[in-house]
């Protein structure tokens, strides 16, 4: 099997429009939450989210491109552009038949679908859909657009596993390179779901926090007072590459992917198994593939969205895997970024890579009163990041439908 390294990273998030800004704000415990500006929330129960800051599509795309691409595709292209630049990659010097794109999204062009259907329903019944309507809404279209931009002819598809989508994409890319079917793959995910339909739907399902009076402190994973997640948007991009290929071209290596595990709770439409059965399977599979024991994991970026049952079931699963280990650091970076749904795993993967690279454990913010049954299990850095030398980090993601995807990263020496 081939070794798989990370040779490019890019991020567009509610706490930073680049990897540098994202990571600096994450280390400092900055919240990305605030009142929603994208639509009128006066009739909604939830009026806040983690929106991108100072995003201007015209700085990246001309008018025709803006009409062609839904925001989730725009976000993807921007994050990938940074990843390519961070890796100093010149695709014209490489074999593009051996370079692929595996890019995920949970909701695809939900903004486009909502806007076009609203116009149709509020009009005179005459269909006046843009000719870009279908390609804009397809969840796989970002993957296609990325390959078209760079002329990449290798494997190209979009896995969808709800909020586990990005990790699923990373695992698929990891496997294709390990198996020798590609030299390099652009992977990650993007989401642009801060829309009336998505906020209304998740709110109706009682999944969102309703702390409208204090958005910046609303997401509080593990805390006894948590009341739901905060919606986020953006994209994260990682360029995975065959180690030998990367060394031959003198690439900068940010880290290594060493294991991935996927499983299912097979339990409930939207809820995780109360004993974390699926999560245990996924984490164990990732550990087995990485060829390491649980006590070698230094840090876990938890899925922890700040929902009561979800956080508890993940902590129970972690206890089943790691036991009571004060040396194991765990945190929930969604407390800062919000929940990016299908893109969550991608930006959390970047958080893991940077944590290993710089020896800094990201904190969980807003959390002050950890569930009493779990507060002494692990090391929970709160407020701001803490220094720690680490070798291995695990990132967990879980999705509606019972999807489980865990990835293990290794510091590159």
C-alpha positions as CSV (number, residue, x, y, z in Angstrom):
1,X,0.0,0.0,0.0
2,X,1.1,3.5,-0.8
3,X,1.7,6.2,1.9
4,X,-0.6,9.1,1.6
5,X,0.5,12.6,2.5
6,X,-1.2,16.1,2.6
7,X,0.5,18.5,0.2
8,X,-2.0,21.4,0.2
9,X,-4.7,22.9,2.4
10,X,-7.3,25.6,1.9
11,X,-10.0,27.0,4.1
12,X,-13.0,29.4,3.8
13,X,-14.7,29.5,7.1
14,X,-16.8,31.6,9.5
15,X,-13.7,32.4,11.5
16,X,-11.3,33.0,8.6
17,X,-11.2,33.2,4.8
18,X,-7.8,31.5,4.6
19,X,-6.0,28.7,6.5
20,X,-3.8,31.3,8.3
21,X,-6.8,33.4,9.5
22,X,-8.8,30.3,10.4
23,X,-6.1,28.7,12.4
24,X,-5.1,32.0,14.2
25,X,-8.7,32.6,15.3
26,X,-9.2,29.0,16.3
27,X,-6.1,29.1,18.5
28,X,-7.5,32.3,20.1
29,X,-11.0,30.8,20.7
30,X,-12.9,33.2,18.4
31,X,-16.6,32.6,17.7
32,X,-17.9,32.9,14.2
33,X,-21.6,33.2,15.3
34,X,-23.8,36.3,14.8
35,X,-27.2,37.4,13.5
36,X,-28.1,36.0,10.1
37,X,-27.7,38.6,7.3
38,X,-28.6,36.4,4.3
39,X,-32.4,36.6,4.7
40,X,-35.1,38.1,6.9
41,X,-35.3,36.1,10.1
42,X,-38.2,38.0,11.7
43,X,-40.6,35.1,11.5
44,X,-38.0,32.4,12.4
45,X,-37.4,30.9,15.8
46,X,-33.6,30.9,15.1
47,X,-32.1,34.2,13.9
48,X,-28.3,33.5,14.0
49,X,-25.7,31.3,12.4
50,X,-21.9,31.2,11.6
51,X,-21.8,33.1,8.3
52,X,-18.7,33.8,6.3
53,X,-17.3,37.3,7.0
54,X,-16.5,39.8,4.3
55,X,-17.3,37.4,1.5
56,X,-17.5,39.1,-1.9
57,X,-18.0,36.7,-4.8
58,X,-17.0,39.4,-7.3
59,X,-13.5,39.3,-6.0
60,X,-13.2,35.7,-7.2
61,X,-15.6,35.3,-10.1
62,X,-16.8,37.4,-13.0
63,X,-20.5,37.9,-13.6
64,X,-21.0,34.9,-15.8
65,X,-19.3,32.6,-13.3
66,X,-21.4,33.9,-10.5
67,X,-24.5,33.0,-12.5
68,X,-23.2,29.6,-13.3
69,X,-22.1,28.6,-9.8
70,X,-24.2,28.2,-6.6
71,X,-22.4,29.6,-3.5
72,X,-21.4,26.0,-2.4
73,X,-19.4,25.6,-5.7
74,X,-17.9,29.1,-5.3
75,X,-16.7,28.2,-1.8
76,X,-15.2,25.0,-3.1
77,X,-13.2,26.7,-5.8
78,X,-11.9,29.4,-3.5
79,X,-10.7,26.8,-0.9
80,X,-9.1,24.6,-3.6
81,X,-7.3,27.6,-5.1
82,X,-5.7,28.2,-1.7
83,X,-4.8,24.6,-1.3
84,X,-3.2,24.5,-4.8
85,X,-1.2,27.7,-4.0
86,X,-0.1,26.4,-0.6
87,X,1.3,23.3,-2.2
88,X,3.0,25.3,-5.1
89,X,1.4,22.8,-7.5
90,X,1.7,23.3,-11.2
91,X,-0.7,20.8,-12.7
92,X,0.8,21.3,-16.2
93,X,4.0,19.6,-15.1
94,X,2.1,16.6,-13.8
95,X,0.2,13.7,-15.3
96,X,-3.4,14.9,-15.1
97,X,-4.7,11.5,-16.0
98,X,-3.5,10.4,-12.6
99,X,-4.9,13.4,-10.6
100,X,-8.5,13.2,-9.4
101,X,-11.2,15.1,-7.4
102,X,-13.4,13.6,-4.7
103,X,-15.4,16.5,-3.3
104,X,-18.4,16.3,-1.0
105,X,-21.5,18.3,0.0
106,X,-24.5,17.4,2.0
107,X,-26.9,19.8,0.5
108,X,-25.4,21.0,-2.8
109,X,-27.2,24.0,-4.3
110,X,-29.9,24.4,-1.8
111,X,-29.8,28.2,-2.1
112,X,-30.4,28.0,-5.9
113,X,-33.2,25.5,-5.5
114,X,-35.0,27.6,-2.9
115,X,-34.6,30.8,-4.9
116,X,-35.7,29.4,-8.2
117,X,-38.7,27.5,-6.7
118,X,-39.8,30.7,-4.8
119,X,-39.7,32.7,-8.0
120,X,-41.7,30.1,-9.8
121,X,-44.3,29.7,-7.1
122,X,-44.7,33.4,-6.6
123,X,-44.9,34.1,-10.3
124,X,-47.6,33.5,-12.8
125,X,-46.8,29.8,-13.1
126,X,-44.7,30.2,-16.2
127,X,-41.4,28.3,-15.8
128,X,-38.6,30.8,-16.1
129,X,-35.8,28.8,-14.7
130,X,-32.2,29.7,-15.4
131,X,-30.5,27.3,-17.8
132,X,-27.9,26.8,-15.0
133,X,-30.6,25.6,-12.5
134,X,-29.9,21.9,-12.8
135,X,-26.1,22.1,-12.8
136,X,-26.1,24.6,-9.9
137,X,-28.1,22.4,-7.6
138,X,-26.3,19.0,-8.2
139,X,-24.3,17.9,-5.2
140,X,-21.6,16.5,-7.5
141,X,-21.2,19.6,-9.6
142,X,-18.4,21.2,-7.4
143,X,-16.3,18.1,-8.0
144,X,-16.8,18.4,-11.7
145,X,-16.1,22.2,-11.8
146,X,-12.8,21.7,-9.9
147,X,-11.7,19.1,-12.4
148,X,-12.7,21.3,-15.3
149,X,-10.8,24.3,-14.0
150,X,-7.5,22.4,-13.6
151,X,-8.0,19.9,-16.4
152,X,-7.8,16.9,-14.1
153,X,-8.9,13.6,-15.7
154,X,-8.5,11.1,-12.9
155,X,-11.2,9.7,-10.6
156,X,-14.0,12.2,-10.0
157,X,-17.1,11.8,-7.9
158,X,-19.0,13.1,-4.9
159,X,-19.8,11.0,-1.9
160,X,-22.8,12.0,0.2
161,X,-23.2,10.9,3.8
162,X,-24.8,14.0,5.4
163,X,-22.5,15.5,8.0
164,X,-20.0,12.7,7.6
165,X,-19.6,13.6,3.9
166,X,-16.2,15.4,4.0
167,X,-14.5,12.6,6.0
168,X,-16.1,10.1,3.7
169,X,-14.5,12.0,0.8
170,X,-11.1,12.1,2.5
171,X,-11.2,8.4,3.2
172,X,-12.2,7.6,-0.4
173,X,-9.3,9.8,-1.7
174,X,-6.9,8.1,0.8
175,X,-7.9,4.7,-0.5
176,X,-7.6,5.5,-4.2
177,X,-4.1,6.7,-3.7
178,X,-3.2,3.8,-1.3
179,X,-4.4,1.4,-4.0
180,X,-2.2,3.0,-6.6
181,X,-5.1,4.3,-8.7
182,X,-4.1,8.0,-8.5
183,X,-1.0,10.1,-7.7
184,X,-2.9,13.0,-6.3
185,X,-6.5,13.8,-5.4
186,X,-8.1,17.1,-4.4
187,X,-10.6,16.3,-1.6
188,X,-12.8,18.0,1.0
189,X,-16.2,19.6,1.1
190,X,-18.3,22.7,0.8
191,X,-21.6,23.9,2.1
192,X,-23.8,27.0,1.7
193,X,-26.9,26.0,3.7
194,X,-27.6,29.2,5.7
195,X,-31.0,29.6,3.9
196,X,-34.5,30.0,5.0
197,X,-35.4,26.4,4.1
198,X,-32.4,24.8,5.9
199,X,-32.7,27.0,9.0
200,X,-36.4,26.4,9.1
201,X,-36.1,22.7,8.6
202,X,-33.4,22.1,11.2
203,X,-35.2,24.4,13.6
204,X,-38.5,22.4,13.2
205,X,-36.5,19.3,14.0
206,X,-35.4,21.0,17.2
207,X,-31.7,20.5,16.2
208,X,-30.6,24.2,16.4
209,X,-29.8,26.3,19.4
210,X,-32.3,29.1,20.1
211,X,-30.0,31.4,22.0
212,X,-30.9,34.4,19.8
213,X,-29.8,36.8,22.5
214,X,-26.3,35.5,22.6
215,X,-25.2,33.9,19.3
216,X,-21.5,33.9,20.1
217,X,-21.9,31.7,23.1
218,X,-24.7,29.5,21.8
219,X,-22.6,26.5,20.7
220,X,-21.4,24.9,23.9
221,X,-20.5,21.2,23.3
222,X,-20.4,18.9,26.3
223,X,-22.0,21.6,28.5
224,X,-25.0,20.7,30.6
225,X,-26.8,23.8,29.3
226,X,-26.3,23.1,25.6
227,X,-29.4,23.3,23.5
228,X,-28.5,22.5,19.8
229,X,-26.1,23.3,17.1
230,X,-25.3,26.5,15.2
231,X,-25.4,26.4,11.4
232,X,-22.1,27.2,9.6
233,X,-21.0,27.6,6.0
234,X,-17.8,27.4,4.0
235,X,-15.3,24.9,2.6
236,X,-12.2,23.0,3.4
237,X,-9.8,21.6,0.8
238,X,-7.0,19.1,1.2
239,X,-4.6,17.8,-1.5
240,X,-3.7,14.2,-0.8
241,X,-0.7,12.7,-2.7
242,X,1.3,9.5,-3.0
243,X,4.3,10.0,-0.7
244,X,6.8,8.9,-3.4
245,X,5.2,11.2,-6.0
246,X,5.4,14.1,-3.5
247,X,9.0,13.5,-2.6
248,X,10.0,13.2,-6.3
249,X,8.6,16.7,-7.1
250,X,9.9,18.3,-3.9
251,X,6.5,19.0,-2.4
252,X,5.9,20.7,1.0
253,X,4.2,18.1,3.2
254,X,1.7,19.3,5.9
255,X,0.9,15.9,7.4
256,X,-0.1,12.3,6.6
257,X,-3.3,10.4,6.5
258,X,-2.8,6.9,8.0
259,X,-6.3,5.5,8.6
260,X,-10.0,5.8,8.0
261,X,-13.0,4.0,9.3
262,X,-16.6,4.1,8.2
263,X,-19.6,2.4,9.8
264,X,-23.3,2.9,10.5
265,X,-25.4,3.3,13.7
266,X,-28.3,1.4,12.0
267,X,-30.4,2.9,14.7
268,X,-32.4,6.1,13.9
269,X,-33.2,8.5,11.1
270,X,-31.5,11.5,12.8
271,X,-30.2,10.4,16.2
272,X,-27.0,8.6,17.1
273,X,-26.9,5.3,19.0
274,X,-27.1,6.1,22.7
275,X,-24.2,3.8,23.4
276,X,-22.2,5.0,20.4
277,X,-22.2,1.6,18.7
278,X,-21.5,2.9,15.2
279,X,-18.9,5.4,16.4
280,X,-17.0,2.6,18.2
281,X,-16.9,0.6,15.0
282,X,-15.7,3.5,12.9
283,X,-13.0,4.6,15.3
284,X,-11.8,1.0,15.8
285,X,-11.6,0.5,12.0
286,X,-9.6,3.7,11.6
287,X,-7.2,2.6,14.4
288,X,-6.8,-0.9,12.9
289,X,-6.1,0.5,9.4
290,X,-3.5,3.0,10.9
291,X,-1.9,0.1,12.7
292,X,-1.8,1.9,16.1
293,X,-3.4,1.4,19.5
294,X,-5.9,3.7,21.1
295,X,-3.3,5.0,23.6
296,X,-1.3,6.4,20.7
297,X,-4.0,8.9,19.8
298,X,-3.0,12.3,21.3
299,X,-6.0,14.4,20.2
300,X,-9.6,13.8,19.1
301,X,-11.5,16.5,17.2
302,X,-15.0,15.4,18.3
303,X,-18.0,15.6,16.0
304,X,-19.8,17.1,19.1
305,X,-22.3,19.5,17.6
306,X,-23.7,20.7,21.0
307,X,-26.8,18.6,21.0
308,X,-27.7,16.7,24.2
309,X,-27.9,13.1,22.9
310,X,-25.3,13.5,20.2
311,X,-22.5,14.7,22.5
312,X,-23.3,12.2,25.1
313,X,-23.3,9.2,22.8
314,X,-19.9,10.3,21.3
315,X,-18.4,10.7,24.7
316,X,-19.7,7.2,25.7
317,X,-18.2,5.8,22.5
318,X,-14.8,7.5,23.2
319,X,-14.8,6.0,26.7
320,X,-15.4,2.6,25.2
321,X,-12.4,3.1,22.9
322,X,-9.9,5.1,25.0
323,X,-11.0,4.3,28.6
324,X,-10.4,7.1,31.1
325,X,-7.3,8.9,29.8
326,X,-6.4,12.3,31.1
327,X,-3.6,12.4,28.6
328,X,-6.0,12.3,25.7
329,X,-7.0,15.8,24.6
330,X,-10.5,16.2,23.1
331,X,-12.3,19.3,21.8
332,X,-15.2,20.5,19.7
333,X,-14.1,23.2,17.2
334,X,-17.7,23.5,16.1
335,X,-18.0,25.7,19.1
336,X,-16.2,28.3,17.0
337,X,-17.1,27.6,13.4
338,X,-20.6,26.3,13.8
339,X,-21.6,23.1,12.1
340,X,-20.7,23.1,8.4
341,X,-22.7,20.0,7.8
342,X,-21.2,18.2,4.8
343,X,-18.1,20.5,4.9
344,X,-17.5,20.0,8.7
345,X,-15.0,17.1,8.4
346,X,-12.9,19.0,5.9
347,X,-12.2,22.1,8.0
348,X,-11.8,19.9,11.1
349,X,-9.3,17.8,9.2
350,X,-7.3,21.0,8.6
351,X,-7.6,21.8,12.3
352,X,-6.1,18.4,13.1
353,X,-3.3,18.8,10.6
354,X,-2.4,22.3,12.0
355,X,-2.7,21.0,15.6
356,X,-0.1,18.3,14.9
357,X,2.1,20.6,12.8
358,X,2.2,23.4,15.4
359,X,1.8,21.4,18.6
360,X,-1.4,23.2,19.6
361,X,-4.6,21.6,20.8
362,X,-7.7,23.7,19.7
363,X,-10.0,24.4,22.6
364,X,-13.8,24.2,23.0
365,X,-15.2,27.6,23.7
366,X,-18.4,28.6,25.6
367,X,-18.3,25.4,27.6
368,X,-18.0,25.9,31.4
369,X,-19.9,23.0,33.0
370,X,-19.1,19.7,31.4
371,X,-21.5,16.8,31.8
372,X,-20.6,15.4,35.3
373,X,-20.4,11.8,34.0
374,X,-17.7,12.8,31.5
375,X,-15.7,15.8,32.8
376,X,-12.9,13.7,34.4
377,X,-12.6,11.3,31.4
378,X,-10.2,13.2,29.2
379,X,-8.3,16.5,28.9
380,X,-10.8,19.2,27.8
381,X,-9.0,22.4,26.9
382,X,-11.4,25.3,27.3
383,X,-11.3,28.8,26.0
384,X,-8.0,28.9,24.1
385,X,-5.6,26.4,22.6
386,X,-2.9,24.7,24.7
387,X,0.6,23.6,23.7
388,X,1.1,19.9,23.4
389,X,3.5,17.7,21.4
390,X,1.4,15.2,19.4
391,X,1.9,12.5,16.8
392,X,-1.6,11.2,16.0
393,X,-5.0,13.0,15.8
394,X,-8.4,11.6,15.1
395,X,-11.3,13.4,13.6
396,X,-14.9,12.1,14.0
397,X,-18.0,12.9,11.9
398,X,-21.5,11.5,12.1
399,X,-24.4,12.1,9.8
400,X,-28.2,11.8,9.6
401,X,-29.0,8.3,8.5
402,X,-26.5,6.9,10.9
403,X,-23.3,7.5,8.9
404,X,-20.0,7.3,10.7
405,X,-16.6,8.4,9.3
406,X,-13.4,8.7,11.4
407,X,-10.0,9.7,10.0
408,X,-6.6,9.5,11.6
409,X,-3.8,12.0,10.8
410,X,-0.1,11.7,11.7
411,X,2.4,14.5,12.1
412,X,4.9,14.4,9.3
413,X,8.6,14.4,10.4
